[in-house]
Amino acid sequence: MIGSSLRYLNAFNIKKKFIPKFQINLNPENFKYLENNKIKTSNYLLNSITVLLLFIFSSLIALNLPVYFEKSKVLKQHPNVVQQYDQKLNEIKNISGKFKKIEADSKLANEVQSSNNEYYKLVKNINTFLIIRL
């Protein structure tokens, strides 16, 4: 049996090719071995794919880690930015209220000045009328 296996593997580089007539495995657990080999190869492939995917995802996470830390710093500053924005918005509202008050006062001053000009014209006309009468 050993010699025939060596002849089949051609360990001694024999020129005449040995073609076996029967390829029968006499072991009764041959099918279990074949199934176990299939299971082992599928387990090996699935484990290698899992390791490969784990490596890919971990490398993606490692590459994006600086971006994550940068964005976390920005997010930490976000409440301060919102507070500053609200303060500026309140200042703008206060200043716009003051401008509206100034515009209202300037309209009132223009009305007073125009009425003052009319009063001056009226007094001037009365003076000229009185001077003419006297």
Contacts in CASP RR format, 6 or more apart in sequence:
PFRMAT RR
TARGET T0000
AUTHOR 0000-0000-0000
METHOD contacts of the structure
MODEL  1
MIGSSLRYLNAFNIKKKFIPKFQINLNPENFKYLENNKIKTSNYLLNSIT
VLLLFIFSSLIALNLPVYFEKSKVLKQHPNVVQQYDQKLNEIKNISGKFK
KIEADSKLANEVQSSNNEYYKLVKNINTFLIIRL
6 12 0 8 1.000
7 14 0 8 1.000
7 18 0 8 1.000
8 18 0 8 1.000
8 20 0 8 1.000
10 17 0 8 1.000
10 18 0 8 1.000
27 33 0 8 1.000
END
